[in-house]
Amino acid sequence: MGVIALDRLEVRLGGRTVLNGLTGELRGHAVGLLGPNGAGKSTLINTLLGFHEPSGGNAKVLGLDARTDRMRIRQSVGYMPENDSFIGNMSGVRFVRYMAELSGLPPAAALERAHEALFYVGLGEVRYRKISTYSLGMKQLIKLAQALAHGPKLLILDEPTNGLDPTARQRMVQLIKEIRKEGSMHMLISSHLLRDIDETCDEVLILKKGSIAAISNIEEERRSHRNFIEMEMTGNTEAFAEKMQALGCECARFAGGRVKVVMPDALSQRDLYVTAAETGAEIRRIQTRRDSLEDIFLRAMDYEGGRIDHVSLPA
Amino acid sequence: MSVFQHDYRPYDGPTTALWKRPLVLARYGLGEAWGSKITVGLAVLALLPCIVDLVLMYLANNPVAKMLVMRGNPLLEINEKFFLGMLETQCWFALVLAAWIAPRLVSFDLGDNALPILLSHPISRFSYVLGKFIALTLSLSYVTWIPLLVLFVYQCYASPVPWTMGHLGIAVGMFVGCVVWIILLSFIGLAVASWVKWRVIATGAMFAVIFVPAGVGAIASTVLRTKWGMLLNFPVVMSELWQRLVGAPQLFPGRMDLPSPALVAVLIAASLACVAVLNARIRAREVVRG
């Protein structure tokens, strides 16, 4: 069973279609939700949480229907919203305890979990201060703490690094990695920063204008293209390409002497130099590259209409 | 092991029933409301008339004191009119308290945009409003029907002649009158606080909602030469209702002969309007049309 399953999900708000027939299943442990501004990322999250009623189709979170099982979904989900959202008049520990109690924890357990969550995210020393006195980074962390306090099965983070300075961003990313490594909960992370998703997620859902542009398993993409090499060459590149193909490589030539090679595991880069010497070609520049999330994203942004399967690299 | 040494661990303990979640909101709401010294000050102030009334009751029921101190002063006559005066005094104190507390219950949440986080937990919008409603009604009960019924019980105890059975209607009338007023104030308070994010302005708006229609109603009644404009005058409407509930004689006979169903209909309409405002304002996300 997928963490999130979408079946022709359509959401209309204010008279316009914001999400248009989303279909797909997300199974990753940490799923990234990517897309340009206005693509529908936050609307999708709000729909999964039951804030918006789907106008068509269906969405399931942890096997629960987003239309009919709202309360059970919210019971199992921790949500960190994008914008400032807290009660500034409360101390950090009181706020997190309050949220944990709303999730059903008895008062004593909620207090204990609030302290733990605050120490876990690094706010232990300021937990008795009013939230209104916190810095922006602290406010992001208190939102994360309240989302974690009740031990959710799915953690939804909407732009978790929004507005953070580099140090605070690194700390947030590190925390997300730790939570992922701990392994007891799934994560859905929405961001327009590719780097954040690249560092923290193993699967990505890319939205464009309210439609799914791509669903991609980042880890699989990386594994399957770990020997993808790009070169700039001079000389007899045709002979070089033929020889490499004979050795079992996938090879493609482009204008300006650019050659792309996907090598089998049995070959190494040394074989490239040997083959070039044998065929009278010269390697001017060589770059071992993996298929980055940026490539996946840019390809997905070129997509127009039609149903999307899992994105894969061109051979 | 100390909490700061814990890593993250899933929670596998018991959870409370869903129906109890509004009580969490109510408990934290009460904490928020009564955490203010001004709230405590207002509540103490609201109980001062009760102490005065208690003294008057003591004097009225003590033959010696009645003879020596009051010498037949009509103030010492403990009857429907006496309790109506008490009821009106306490209910207007409740308005002041509601104007102070209601914005504290809701405006903090709206001002800091806490609704998305609050409503992402397993509570509905109805539960949220219910929790705040409970906190407000409990707070207002403290200065209205609770002290009034305590004084009624004291009168029953202190009266030298059989008094209770002949005047039970007063207790019922006071209780119903207070509950109606508390419910109306709670609806208006929460609706105004959800509409106006700034607390001080919300407090002022609360009084405006009560008294501005009264002025409009008075103008309408005068210009159109009709009695129906008085239906917009909440103080008059409530005074009439309380007087009829307690069974006291009319203070100004002939001033208003509006039927009781009309009074009830106005209160219901006002409450429904507040519910509509709450339905529009208490949302996790606002949808921008267009």
Contacts between the chains, C-beta under 8 A, distances in Angstrom:
chain1	res1	chain2	res2	distance
A	13	B	287	4.8
A	14	B	287	5.0
A	14	B	288	5.7
A	14	B	289	3.8
A	14	B	290	6.0
A	15	B	289	6.1
A	15	B	290	7.1
A	16	B	290	7.9
A	46	B	284	7.3
A	46	B	285	5.5
A	49	B	120	5.5
A	49	B	284	7.7
A	51	B	116	7.7
A	51	B	119	7.1
A	51	B	283	7.8
A	51	B	284	4.4
A	51	B	285	5.0
A	52	B	285	7.0
A	52	B	287	7.9
A	70	B	124	7.9
A	71	B	18	6.3
A	71	B	122	4.6
A	71	B	124	7.4
A	72	B	122	7.6
A	74	B	120	6.1
A	74	B	121	5.8
A	74	B	122	4.4
A	75	B	15	7.6
A	75	B	122	4.6
A	77	B	120	7.2
A	79	B	116	7.7
A	79	B	117	7.1
A	79	B	120	3.9
A	81	B	116	4.6
A	81	B	117	6.1
A	81	B	120	7.4
A	83	B	113	6.2
A	83	B	116	7.8
A	84	B	112	6.9
A	84	B	113	5.8
A	85	B	112	7.2
A	85	B	113	4.9
A	85	B	114	5.7
A	85	B	115	7.7
A	85	B	116	4.9
A	85	B	117	4.5
A	86	B	112	5.5
A	86	B	114	5.9
A	86	B	117	6.8
A	87	B	108	5.6
A	87	B	109	6.4
A	87	B	112	5.6
A	87	B	114	5.0
A	88	B	108	7.3
A	88	B	111	7.6
A	88	B	112	4.7
A	89	B	32	7.4
A	89	B	108	5.2
A	89	B	112	7.9
A	98	B	24	7.4
A	98	B	28	5.4
A	99	B	117	6.8
A	99	B	118	7.8
A	99	B	121	6.3
A	101	B	16	7.8
A	101	B	24	4.6
A	102	B	21	6.0
A	102	B	24	5.6
A	102	B	25	7.4
A	102	B	118	6.9
A	102	B	121	4.0
A	102	B	122	7.2
A	102	B	123	5.9
A	103	B	15	7.6
A	103	B	121	5.1
A	103	B	122	6.4
A	104	B	15	3.4
A	104	B	16	5.0
A	104	B	18	7.7
A	104	B	21	7.3
A	104	B	122	6.6
A	105	B	11	6.9
A	105	B	13	7.2
A	105	B	15	6.5
A	105	B	16	7.5
A	106	B	13	7.5
A	106	B	14	6.6
A	106	B	15	7.9
A	106	B	16	6.2
A	109	B	11	7.5
A	109	B	13	5.3
A	109	B	14	8.0
A	112	B	3	6.7
A	113	B	11	6.3
A	115	B	3	4.2
A	115	B	4	7.8
A	116	B	3	4.9
A	116	B	6	4.8
A	116	B	8	7.8
A	116	B	9	7.8
A	117	B	8	7.9
A	119	B	3	5.9
A	119	B	4	4.3
A	119	B	6	7.0
A	120	B	6	7.2
A	120	B	7	7.1
A	120	B	8	5.2
A	124	B	4	5.3
A	132	B	112	7.8
A	143	B	117	7.1
A	146	B	117	6.6
A	148	B	8	6.6
A	150	B	11	5.9
A	151	B	9	7.6
A	151	B	10	4.5
A	151	B	11	3.0
A	151	B	12	7.4
A	178	B	8	7.5
A	179	B	8	6.5
A	182	B	7	7.2
A	182	B	8	5.5
A	184	B	8	7.8
A	184	B	9	7.8
A	184	B	10	4.4
A	185	B	10	7.3
